[in-house]
Amino acid sequence: MKFDQLTSSVSEVCRAFVCGLEAILDANLHGIYMHGASVFPDSGPIQDIDCHVILAGPLNNRNKDAILQLQRELSERFPPLGEELDAYFILYEDAVKTHPPAHQLQPEIRDESWSLHCAHIRAKRFITLYGPPPKDIFPAPSWVEIRTALEHELTFIQQNLRYPDYCVLNMCRIMFSVQERNVVVSKFSSGKWASDLFPEWKPLIDAAVASYQGTETPDEAALLKTGVESFVEFGEKLFRERHQSV
């Protein structure tokens, strides 16, 4: 387990999660790999914990019930982060493929951002919480697969404009990804990139950053609410243009 790179609040949730899964799964637990905002030095306050749990074989009903109970306990013991532990349980045999894998707790759900997660982990933007280094899993995605995942991310943003800070900064990340052909970037780094390249949007992006940091003013909150839809439309246009040029 490697928790030295984490803040104390994130570390205690992850330790409890790993210990709980070890007890539940035993040899069926292959590895736990954390990715997302927590592994970027410029991520700011951590609002959620993203990780993939790699399983040697399928879960039985007892396993599933115990994992769900563990997640409920973590939510109660470690608010608010315990409630924001986004763990994706996938089979090892699926993790070595580029096709979006099914969530073993909810088989109807697939990780449609799988290619983006693979790109991050292959760029060493991860922390191994349990198990061996993931050198034989998380395959290299093609640009076509990455673009498909970015499409999914864009659709998610368009459907969740009620969270304007999230939508603005993640739209910046999509814009950076297609413009630079590089998806391994944090929300805040891509926000700075977008502010420099499109200064007309800097006040809105600054407001989104302030919201994430808990320092937004009433004026910034109002700007986010009124400006997010136009910014997402702007970002989608750039996204479509870049799609057509490659």
PyRosetta script that sets phi, psi and omega in degrees:
from pyrosetta import init, pose_from_sequence

init()
pose = pose_from_sequence("MKFDQLTSSVSEVCRAFVCGLEAILDANLHGIYMHGASVFPDSGPIQDIDCHVILAGPLNNRNKDAILQLQRELSERFPPLGEELDAYFILYEDAVKTHPPAHQLQPEIRDESWSLHCAHIRAKRFITLYGPPPKDIFPAPSWVEIRTALEHELTFIQQNLRYPDYCVLNMCRIMFSVQERNVVVSKFSSGKWASDLFPEWKPLIDAAVASYQGTETPDEAALLKTGVESFVEFGEKLFRERHQSV")
pose.set_psi(1, 138.9)
pose.set_omega(1, 179.3)
pose.set_phi(2, -126.8)
pose.set_psi(2, 100.9)
pose.set_omega(2, -177.2)
pose.set_phi(3, -114.4)
pose.set_psi(3, 0.1)
pose.set_omega(3, -174.2)
pose.set_phi(4, -66.9)
pose.set_psi(4, -19.2)
pose.set_omega(4, -179.8)
pose.set_phi(5, -87.3)
pose.set_psi(5, -1.6)
pose.set_omega(5, -173.4)
pose.set_phi(6, -104.5)
pose.set_psi(6, 153.2)
pose.set_omega(6, 171.9)
pose.set_phi(7, -68.1)
pose.set_psi(7, 162.3)
pose.set_omega(7, -175.9)
pose.set_phi(8, -62.0)
pose.set_psi(8, -38.2)
pose.set_omega(8, -178.2)
pose.set_phi(9, -67.9)
pose.set_psi(9, -39.3)
pose.set_omega(9, 177.6)
pose.set_phi(10, -71.0)
pose.set_psi(10, -41.2)
pose.set_omega(10, -177.4)
pose.set_phi(11, -60.7)
pose.set_psi(11, -42.2)
pose.set_omega(11, -176.3)
pose.set_phi(12, -68.6)
pose.set_psi(12, -35.1)
pose.set_omega(12, 176.3)
pose.set_phi(13, -66.2)
pose.set_psi(13, -45.4)
pose.set_omega(13, -177.8)
pose.set_phi(14, -65.0)
pose.set_psi(14, -41.3)
pose.set_omega(14, 178.9)
pose.set_phi(15, -60.7)
pose.set_psi(15, -45.6)
pose.set_omega(15, -179.5)
pose.set_phi(16, -65.5)
pose.set_psi(16, -37.6)
pose.set_omega(16, 179.5)
pose.set_phi(17, -65.2)
pose.set_psi(17, -47.2)
pose.set_omega(17, -179.6)
pose.set_phi(18, -62.9)
pose.set_psi(18, -46.8)
pose.set_omega(18, -179.7)
pose.set_phi(19, -61.0)
pose.set_psi(19, -40.3)
pose.set_omega(19, 178.8)
pose.set_phi(20, -64.7)
pose.set_psi(20, -42.9)
pose.set_omega(20, 179.8)
pose.set_phi(21, -68.8)
pose.set_psi(21, -36.4)
pose.set_omega(21, 176.5)
pose.set_phi(22, -58.2)
pose.set_psi(22, -43.9)
pose.set_omega(22, -178.6)
pose.set_phi(23, -67.7)
pose.set_psi(23, -36.0)
pose.set_omega(23, -177.1)
pose.set_phi(24, -78.2)
pose.set_psi(24, -43.8)
pose.set_omega(24, -168.7)
pose.set_phi(25, -100.7)
pose.set_psi(25, -25.5)
pose.set_omega(25, 179.8)
pose.set_phi(26, 52.9)
pose.set_psi(26, -124.0)
pose.set_omega(26, -174.9)
pose.set_phi(27, -70.2)
pose.set_psi(27, -13.0)
pose.set_omega(27, 179.1)
pose.set_phi(28, -78.6)
pose.set_psi(28, -7.4)
pose.set_omega(28, 177.9)
pose.set_phi(29, -91.6)
pose.set_psi(29, 112.0)
pose.set_omega(29, -179.1)
pose.set_phi(30, -88.7)
pose.set_psi(30, -47.6)
pose.set_omega(30, -177.5)
pose.set_phi(31, -168.4)
pose.set_psi(31, 158.2)
pose.set_omega(31, 175.6)
pose.set_phi(32, -131.6)
pose.set_psi(32, 121.8)
pose.set_omega(32, -173.7)
pose.set_phi(33, -125.8)
pose.set_psi(33, 118.9)
pose.set_omega(33, -177.0)
pose.set_phi(34, -92.8)
pose.set_psi(34, 138.5)
pose.set_omega(34, 179.8)
pose.set_phi(35, -142.7)
pose.set_psi(35, -171.9)
pose.set_omega(35, 177.6)
pose.set_phi(36, 92.2)
pose.set_psi(36, -160.6)
pose.set_omega(36, -172.4)
pose.set_phi(37, -57.9)
pose.set_psi(37, -33.2)
pose.set_omega(37, -174.8)
pose.set_phi(38, -61.3)
pose.set_psi(38, -22.2)
pose.set_omega(38, -175.3)
pose.set_phi(39, -98.7)
pose.set_psi(39, 1.6)
pose.set_omega(39, 176.4)
pose.set_phi(40, -100.0)
pose.set_psi(40, 133.0)
pose.set_omega(40, -177.1)
pose.set_phi(41, -66.6)
pose.set_psi(41, -20.2)
pose.set_omega(41, -177.8)
pose.set_phi(42, -103.3)
pose.set_psi(42, 21.5)
pose.set_omega(42, -170.7)
pose.set_phi(43, -73.2)
pose.set_psi(43, -18.8)
pose.set_omega(43, -176.7)
pose.set_phi(44, 74.2)
pose.set_psi(44, -160.2)
pose.set_omega(44, -179.5)
pose.set_phi(45, -59.4)
pose.set_psi(45, 131.3)
pose.set_omega(45, -179.3)
pose.set_phi(46, -81.3)
pose.set_psi(46, 122.4)
pose.set_omega(46, -177.9)
pose.set_phi(47, -105.4)
pose.set_psi(47, -16.4)
pose.set_omega(47, 176.5)
pose.set_phi(48, -154.6)
pose.set_psi(48, 167.6)
pose.set_omega(48, -178.7)
pose.set_phi(49, -124.7)
pose.set_psi(49, 118.7)
pose.set_omega(49, -178.2)
pose.set_phi(50, -108.4)
pose.set_psi(50, 134.3)
pose.set_omega(50, 176.5)
pose.set_phi(51, -157.9)
pose.set_psi(51, 159.4)
pose.set_omega(51, 172.7)
pose.set_phi(52, -111.7)
pose.set_psi(52, 130.4)
pose.set_omega(52, 175.3)
pose.set_phi(53, -103.6)
pose.set_psi(53, 117.7)
pose.set_omega(53, -177.1)
pose.set_phi(54, -97.2)
pose.set_psi(54, 125.7)
pose.set_omega(54, -175.9)
pose.set_phi(55, -106.6)
pose.set_psi(55, 139.5)
pose.set_omega(55, 176.6)
pose.set_phi(56, -70.0)
pose.set_psi(56, -32.1)
pose.set_omega(56, -179.2)
pose.set_phi(57, -151.9)
pose.set_psi(57, 177.3)
pose.set_omega(57, -176.4)
pose.set_phi(58, -62.3)
pose.set_psi(58, 157.3)
pose.set_omega(58, 174.7)
pose.set_phi(59, -87.5)
pose.set_psi(59, 141.0)
pose.set_omega(59, 170.8)
pose.set_phi(60, -92.6)
pose.set_psi(60, 173.9)
pose.set_omega(60, -175.8)
pose.set_phi(61, -63.2)
pose.set_psi(61, -35.1)
pose.set_omega(61, 178.4)
pose.set_phi(62, -64.9)
pose.set_psi(62, -42.9)
pose.set_omega(62, 176.8)
pose.set_phi(63, -57.3)
pose.set_psi(63, -48.5)
pose.set_omega(63, -176.7)
pose.set_phi(64, -60.8)
pose.set_psi(64, -45.2)
pose.set_omega(64, 179.7)
pose.set_phi(65, -62.1)
pose.set_psi(65, -41.5)
pose.set_omega(65, -178.6)
pose.set_phi(66, -67.4)
pose.set_psi(66, -38.2)
pose.set_omega(66, 178.8)
pose.set_phi(67, -66.4)
pose.set_psi(67, -43.6)
pose.set_omega(67, 178.2)
pose.set_phi(68, -62.2)
pose.set_psi(68, -38.5)
pose.set_omega(68, 177.0)
pose.set_phi(69, -66.0)
pose.set_psi(69, -40.9)
pose.set_omega(69, 177.0)
pose.set_phi(70, -59.3)
pose.set_psi(70, -44.4)
pose.set_omega(70, -179.9)
pose.set_phi(71, -63.5)
pose.set_psi(71, -38.7)
pose.set_omega(71, 176.7)
pose.set_phi(72, -64.0)
pose.set_psi(72, -41.6)
pose.set_omega(72, 179.7)
pose.set_phi(73, -64.6)
pose.set_psi(73, -40.4)
pose.set_omega(73, 179.2)
pose.set_phi(74, -65.4)
pose.set_psi(74, -37.2)
pose.set_omega(74, 177.3)
pose.set_phi(75, -61.1)
pose.set_psi(75, -39.3)
pose.set_omega(75, -179.0)
pose.set_phi(76, -76.3)
pose.set_psi(76, -37.2)
pose.set_omega(76, -175.5)
pose.set_phi(77, -79.7)
pose.set_psi(77, -30.9)
pose.set_omega(77, -171.9)
pose.set_phi(78, -130.3)
pose.set_psi(78, 60.2)
pose.set_omega(78, 176.5)
pose.set_phi(79, -73.0)
pose.set_psi(79, 147.5)
pose.set_omega(79, -3.6)
pose.set_phi(80, -91.1)
pose.set_psi(80, -12.0)
pose.set_omega(80, -173.8)
pose.set_phi(81, -64.1)
pose.set_psi(81, -33.9)
pose.set_omega(81, -179.6)
pose.set_phi(82, -59.6)
pose.set_psi(82, -27.2)
pose.set_omega(82, 178.5)
pose.set_phi(83, -80.7)
pose.set_psi(83, -15.1)
pose.set_omega(83, -175.5)
pose.set_phi(84, -111.1)
pose.set_psi(84, 29.8)
pose.set_omega(84, 177.3)
pose.set_phi(85, -86.6)
pose.set_psi(85, 104.2)
pose.set_omega(85, -176.2)
pose.set_phi(86, -99.9)
pose.set_psi(86, 89.9)
pose.set_omega(86, -177.6)
pose.set_phi(87, -104.6)
pose.set_psi(87, 127.0)
pose.set_omega(87, -178.5)
pose.set_phi(88, -106.3)
pose.set_psi(88, 113.8)
pose.set_omega(88, -176.6)
pose.set_phi(89, -92.6)
pose.set_psi(89, 118.1)
pose.set_omega(89, -178.9)
pose.set_phi(90, -135.4)
pose.set_psi(90, 154.3)
pose.set_omega(90, 178.4)
pose.set_phi(91, -75.8)
pose.set_psi(91, 146.4)
pose.set_omega(91, 177.0)
pose.set_phi(92, -57.6)
pose.set_psi(92, -41.3)
pose.set_omega(92, -177.6)
pose.set_phi(93, -64.3)
pose.set_psi(93, -24.9)
pose.set_omega(93, 175.3)
pose.set_phi(94, -85.6)
pose.set_psi(94, -29.6)
pose.set_omega(94, -175.6)
pose.set_phi(95, -71.5)
pose.set_psi(95, -14.5)
pose.set_omega(95, 178.9)
pose.set_phi(96, -93.7)
pose.set_psi(96, 3.2)
pose.set_omega(96, -179.1)
pose.set_phi(97, -110.7)
pose.set_psi(97, 159.0)
pose.set_omega(97, -179.5)
pose.set_phi(98, -85.8)
pose.set_psi(98, -14.7)
pose.set_omega(98, -179.6)
pose.set_phi(99, -70.4)
pose.set_psi(99, 136.6)
pose.set_omega(99, 179.7)
pose.set_phi(100, -52.5)
pose.set_psi(100, 122.3)
pose.set_omega(100, -176.1)
pose.set_phi(101, -81.3)
pose.set_psi(101, 154.6)
pose.set_omega(101, 178.2)
pose.set_phi(102, -80.7)
pose.set_psi(102, 145.8)
pose.set_omega(102, 175.2)
pose.set_phi(103, -78.0)
pose.set_psi(103, 120.9)
pose.set_omega(103, -174.3)
pose.set_phi(104, -73.0)
pose.set_psi(104, -15.5)
pose.set_omega(104, 172.6)
pose.set_phi(105, -86.4)
pose.set_psi(105, -28.3)
pose.set_omega(105, 179.3)
pose.set_phi(106, -136.6)
pose.set_psi(106, 81.8)
pose.set_omega(106, -172.2)
pose.set_phi(107, -58.3)
pose.set_psi(107, -19.9)
pose.set_omega(107, 179.1)
pose.set_phi(108, -75.3)
pose.set_psi(108, -11.8)
pose.set_omega(108, -179.6)
pose.set_phi(109, -101.9)
pose.set_psi(109, 136.3)
pose.set_omega(109, 174.6)
pose.set_phi(110, -120.1)
pose.set_psi(110, 152.1)
pose.set_omega(110, 178.9)
pose.set_phi(111, -80.7)
pose.set_psi(111, 88.9)
pose.set_omega(111, -176.7)
pose.set_phi(112, -70.4)
pose.set_psi(112, -12.8)
pose.set_omega(112, 175.8)
pose.set_phi(113, -99.2)
pose.set_psi(113, 18.5)
pose.set_omega(113, -175.3)
pose.set_phi(114, -53.4)
pose.set_psi(114, -45.1)
pose.set_omega(114, -177.7)
pose.set_phi(115, -63.5)
pose.set_psi(115, -34.5)
pose.set_omega(115, 177.7)
pose.set_phi(116, -68.9)
pose.set_psi(116, -41.8)
pose.set_omega(116, 178.0)
pose.set_phi(117, -63.6)
pose.set_psi(117, -41.0)
pose.set_omega(117, 177.8)
pose.set_phi(118, -61.8)
pose.set_psi(118, -43.3)
pose.set_omega(118, 179.9)
pose.set_phi(119, -61.3)
pose.set_psi(119, -41.2)
pose.set_omega(119, 179.3)
pose.set_phi(120, -64.2)
pose.set_psi(120, -44.8)
pose.set_omega(120, -176.9)
pose.set_phi(121, -69.7)
pose.set_psi(121, -38.0)
pose.set_omega(121, 177.9)
pose.set_phi(122, -68.0)
pose.set_psi(122, -22.0)
pose.set_omega(122, 174.9)
pose.set_phi(123, -89.4)
pose.set_psi(123, 9.6)
pose.set_omega(123, 177.0)
pose.set_phi(124, 68.4)
pose.set_psi(124, 27.1)
pose.set_omega(124, 173.3)
pose.set_phi(125, -95.0)
pose.set_psi(125, 68.2)
pose.set_omega(125, 179.3)
pose.set_phi(126, -157.4)
pose.set_psi(126, 166.7)
pose.set_omega(126, 172.8)
pose.set_phi(127, -129.4)
pose.set_psi(127, 128.4)
pose.set_omega(127, 176.4)
pose.set_phi(128, -80.5)
pose.set_psi(128, 112.0)
pose.set_omega(128, 178.1)
pose.set_phi(129, -87.3)
pose.set_psi(129, -24.7)
pose.set_omega(129, -179.8)
pose.set_phi(130, -160.8)
pose.set_psi(130, 143.5)
pose.set_omega(130, 172.3)
pose.set_phi(131, 93.4)
pose.set_psi(131, -175.1)
pose.set_omega(131, -177.1)
pose.set_phi(132, -77.4)
pose.set_psi(132, 164.7)
pose.set_omega(132, 173.1)
pose.set_phi(133, -56.4)
pose.set_psi(133, 143.5)
pose.set_omega(133, -173.7)
pose.set_phi(134, -84.3)
pose.set_psi(134, 43.6)
pose.set_omega(134, -173.4)
pose.set_phi(135, -70.1)
pose.set_psi(135, -25.0)
pose.set_omega(135, -177.4)
pose.set_phi(136, -99.4)
pose.set_psi(136, 3.0)
pose.set_omega(136, 179.2)
pose.set_phi(137, -127.2)
pose.set_psi(137, -178.5)
pose.set_omega(137, -176.1)
pose.set_phi(138, 56.1)
pose.set_psi(138, 73.0)
pose.set_omega(138, -174.9)
pose.set_phi(139, -68.5)
pose.set_psi(139, 161.8)
pose.set_omega(139, 179.1)
pose.set_phi(140, -70.9)
pose.set_psi(140, 121.5)
pose.set_omega(140, -178.9)
pose.set_phi(141, -83.3)
pose.set_psi(141, 152.8)
pose.set_omega(141, 173.5)
pose.set_phi(142, -81.3)
pose.set_psi(142, 164.0)
pose.set_omega(142, 177.9)
pose.set_phi(143, -66.1)
pose.set_psi(143, -33.4)
pose.set_omega(143, 176.7)
pose.set_phi(144, -61.0)
pose.set_psi(144, -43.5)
pose.set_omega(144, 178.5)
pose.set_phi(145, -65.9)
pose.set_psi(145, -37.8)
pose.set_omega(145, 178.1)
pose.set_phi(146, -65.2)
pose.set_psi(146, -44.1)
pose.set_omega(146, 179.7)
pose.set_phi(147, -62.3)
pose.set_psi(147, -37.9)
pose.set_omega(147, 177.6)
pose.set_phi(148, -62.3)
pose.set_psi(148, -42.2)
pose.set_omega(148, 178.5)
pose.set_phi(149, -66.2)
pose.set_psi(149, -38.4)
pose.set_omega(149, 177.8)
pose.set_phi(150, -65.5)
pose.set_psi(150, -35.0)
pose.set_omega(150, 174.2)
pose.set_phi(151, -59.3)
pose.set_psi(151, -44.5)
pose.set_omega(151, 178.4)
pose.set_phi(152, -61.7)
pose.set_psi(152, -42.8)
pose.set_omega(152, 179.3)
pose.set_phi(153, -62.7)
pose.set_psi(153, -42.0)
pose.set_omega(153, 179.6)
pose.set_phi(154, -62.2)
pose.set_psi(154, -44.5)
pose.set_omega(154, 178.7)
pose.set_phi(155, -61.1)
pose.set_psi(155, -40.6)
pose.set_omega(155, 178.8)
pose.set_phi(156, -61.6)
pose.set_psi(156, -42.4)
pose.set_omega(156, 177.9)
pose.set_phi(157, -60.8)
pose.set_psi(157, -47.9)
pose.set_omega(157, -178.0)
pose.set_phi(158, -60.5)
pose.set_psi(158, -27.6)
pose.set_omega(158, -178.8)
pose.set_phi(159, -90.4)
pose.set_psi(159, -2.6)
pose.set_omega(159, -175.2)
pose.set_phi(160, -133.3)
pose.set_psi(160, 42.3)
pose.set_omega(160, -179.6)
pose.set_phi(161, -65.6)
pose.set_psi(161, -12.5)
pose.set_omega(161, 176.9)
pose.set_phi(162, -68.7)
pose.set_psi(162, -8.6)
pose.set_omega(162, 174.2)
pose.set_phi(163, -114.7)
pose.set_psi(163, 74.1)
pose.set_omega(163, -168.6)
pose.set_phi(164, -64.1)
pose.set_psi(164, -34.6)
pose.set_omega(164, 180.0)
pose.set_phi(165, -65.4)
pose.set_psi(165, -44.1)
pose.set_omega(165, 176.8)
pose.set_phi(166, -59.9)
pose.set_psi(166, -46.2)
pose.set_omega(166, -175.8)
pose.set_phi(167, -65.2)
pose.set_psi(167, -42.0)
pose.set_omega(167, -179.3)
pose.set_phi(168, -63.7)
pose.set_psi(168, -49.6)
pose.set_omega(168, -175.8)
pose.set_phi(169, -71.7)
pose.set_psi(169, -34.2)
pose.set_omega(169, 177.5)
pose.set_phi(170, -75.3)
pose.set_psi(170, -28.2)
pose.set_omega(170, 171.9)
pose.set_phi(171, -65.5)
pose.set_psi(171, -39.1)
pose.set_omega(171, 174.5)
pose.set_phi(172, -58.0)
pose.set_psi(172, -41.0)
pose.set_omega(172, -178.7)
pose.set_phi(173, -66.8)
pose.set_psi(173, -39.2)
pose.set_omega(173, 176.7)
pose.set_phi(174, -65.6)
pose.set_psi(174, -43.4)
pose.set_omega(174, 179.0)
pose.set_phi(175, -60.5)
pose.set_psi(175, -45.7)
pose.set_omega(175, 177.7)
pose.set_phi(176, -60.7)
pose.set_psi(176, -42.9)
pose.set_omega(176, -175.2)
pose.set_phi(177, -61.3)
pose.set_psi(177, -44.6)
pose.set_omega(177, -178.1)
pose.set_phi(178, -78.6)
pose.set_psi(178, -32.0)
pose.set_omega(178, -179.6)
pose.set_phi(179, -72.3)
pose.set_psi(179, -41.6)
pose.set_omega(179, -175.8)
pose.set_phi(180, -100.4)
pose.set_psi(180, -3.8)
pose.set_omega(180, -175.9)
pose.set_phi(181, 52.1)
pose.set_psi(181, 47.3)
pose.set_omega(181, -178.9)
pose.set_phi(182, -149.9)
pose.set_psi(182, 114.6)
pose.set_omega(182, -177.1)
pose.set_phi(183, -95.2)
pose.set_psi(183, -3.3)
pose.set_omega(183, -176.9)
pose.set_phi(184, -89.8)
pose.set_psi(184, 84.5)
pose.set_omega(184, -176.6)
pose.set_phi(185, -153.4)
pose.set_psi(185, 148.6)
pose.set_omega(185, 178.1)
pose.set_phi(186, -85.3)
pose.set_psi(186, 165.3)
pose.set_omega(186, 177.2)
pose.set_phi(187, -61.1)
pose.set_psi(187, -43.0)
pose.set_omega(187, -175.2)
pose.set_phi(188, -72.2)
pose.set_psi(188, -37.9)
pose.set_omega(188, 176.6)
pose.set_phi(189, -64.4)
pose.set_psi(189, -42.4)
pose.set_omega(189, 179.2)
pose.set_phi(190, -69.3)
pose.set_psi(190, -30.4)
pose.set_omega(190, 175.9)
pose.set_phi(191, -65.2)
pose.set_psi(191, -42.1)
pose.set_omega(191, 177.0)
pose.set_phi(192, -64.3)
pose.set_psi(192, -41.9)
pose.set_omega(192, 178.0)
pose.set_phi(193, -58.6)
pose.set_psi(193, -47.4)
pose.set_omega(193, -178.5)
pose.set_phi(194, -66.9)
pose.set_psi(194, -37.0)
pose.set_omega(194, 178.3)
pose.set_phi(195, -63.4)
pose.set_psi(195, -39.5)
pose.set_omega(195, 179.7)
pose.set_phi(196, -70.5)
pose.set_psi(196, -39.2)
pose.set_omega(196, -175.7)
pose.set_phi(197, -81.2)
pose.set_psi(197, -31.5)
pose.set_omega(197, -178.1)
pose.set_phi(198, -128.9)
pose.set_psi(198, 73.9)
pose.set_omega(198, -172.6)
pose.set_phi(199, -60.7)
pose.set_psi(199, -21.1)
pose.set_omega(199, 178.4)
pose.set_phi(200, -64.5)
pose.set_psi(200, -20.1)
pose.set_omega(200, -179.7)
pose.set_phi(201, -101.1)
pose.set_psi(201, 1.2)
pose.set_omega(201, -175.8)
pose.set_phi(202, -58.9)
pose.set_psi(202, -44.4)
pose.set_omega(202, 179.3)
pose.set_phi(203, -57.6)
pose.set_psi(203, -39.6)
pose.set_omega(203, 179.7)
pose.set_phi(204, -68.1)
pose.set_psi(204, -43.1)
pose.set_omega(204, -179.8)
pose.set_phi(205, -65.9)
pose.set_psi(205, -41.1)
pose.set_omega(205, 176.8)
pose.set_phi(206, -60.9)
pose.set_psi(206, -37.3)
pose.set_omega(206, 178.3)
pose.set_phi(207, -65.6)
pose.set_psi(207, -37.8)
pose.set_omega(207, 178.2)
pose.set_phi(208, -65.3)
pose.set_psi(208, -42.1)
pose.set_omega(208, 177.7)
pose.set_phi(209, -62.4)
pose.set_psi(209, -44.9)
pose.set_omega(209, 179.6)
pose.set_phi(210, -60.9)
pose.set_psi(210, -37.9)
pose.set_omega(210, 178.3)
pose.set_phi(211, -63.2)
pose.set_psi(211, -43.8)
pose.set_omega(211, 178.6)
pose.set_phi(212, -62.7)
pose.set_psi(212, -35.0)
pose.set_omega(212, -177.5)
pose.set_phi(213, -86.4)
pose.set_psi(213, -3.5)
pose.set_omega(213, 178.6)
pose.set_phi(214, 75.4)
pose.set_psi(214, 25.1)
pose.set_omega(214, -177.3)
pose.set_phi(215, -120.9)
pose.set_psi(215, 11.9)
pose.set_omega(215, -175.3)
pose.set_phi(216, -66.2)
pose.set_psi(216, 146.9)
pose.set_omega(216, 174.8)
pose.set_phi(217, -91.8)
pose.set_psi(217, 165.2)
pose.set_omega(217, 175.6)
pose.set_phi(218, -57.6)
pose.set_psi(218, -36.0)
pose.set_omega(218, 178.4)
pose.set_phi(219, -65.6)
pose.set_psi(219, -39.3)
pose.set_omega(219, 178.7)
pose.set_phi(220, -68.0)
pose.set_psi(220, -37.9)
pose.set_omega(220, 177.1)
pose.set_phi(221, -62.8)
pose.set_psi(221, -41.1)
pose.set_omega(221, 178.9)
pose.set_phi(222, -66.8)
pose.set_psi(222, -39.5)
pose.set_omega(222, 179.0)
pose.set_phi(223, -63.1)
pose.set_psi(223, -42.2)
pose.set_omega(223, 178.0)
pose.set_phi(224, -60.8)
pose.set_psi(224, -44.3)
pose.set_omega(224, -176.8)
pose.set_phi(225, -63.9)
pose.set_psi(225, -40.2)
pose.set_omega(225, -176.2)
pose.set_phi(226, -87.7)
pose.set_psi(226, -21.4)
pose.set_omega(226, -172.8)
pose.set_phi(227, -102.4)
pose.set_psi(227, -13.3)
pose.set_omega(227, -172.3)
pose.set_phi(228, -63.0)
pose.set_psi(228, -42.0)
pose.set_omega(228, -175.7)
pose.set_phi(229, -64.1)
pose.set_psi(229, -42.5)
pose.set_omega(229, 179.4)
pose.set_phi(230, -65.0)
pose.set_psi(230, -38.0)
pose.set_omega(230, 180.0)
pose.set_phi(231, -67.5)
pose.set_psi(231, -41.3)
pose.set_omega(231, 178.5)
pose.set_phi(232, -63.8)
pose.set_psi(232, -38.6)
pose.set_omega(232, 176.2)
pose.set_phi(233, -63.3)
pose.set_psi(233, -41.3)
pose.set_omega(233, 176.7)
pose.set_phi(234, -61.3)
pose.set_psi(234, -46.4)
pose.set_omega(234, -179.6)
pose.set_phi(235, -64.6)
pose.set_psi(235, -38.8)
pose.set_omega(235, 178.5)
pose.set_phi(236, -63.8)
pose.set_psi(236, -40.4)
pose.set_omega(236, 179.2)
pose.set_phi(237, -60.4)
pose.set_psi(237, -44.9)
pose.set_omega(237, 177.7)
pose.set_phi(238, -62.5)
pose.set_psi(238, -41.0)
pose.set_omega(238, 179.2)
pose.set_phi(239, -59.2)
pose.set_psi(239, -46.4)
pose.set_omega(239, -179.6)
pose.set_phi(240, -65.5)
pose.set_psi(240, -40.3)
pose.set_omega(240, 179.4)
pose.set_phi(241, -62.7)
pose.set_psi(241, -42.2)
pose.set_omega(241, 179.5)
pose.set_phi(242, -68.7)
pose.set_psi(242, -33.6)
pose.set_omega(242, 176.5)
pose.set_phi(243, -60.3)
pose.set_psi(243, -42.7)
pose.set_omega(243, -176.4)
pose.set_phi(244, -73.8)
pose.set_psi(244, -19.6)
pose.set_omega(244, -174.9)
pose.set_phi(245, -92.4)
pose.set_psi(245, -4.0)
pose.set_omega(245, -179.4)
pose.set_phi(246, -121.4)
pose.dump_pdb("model.pdb")
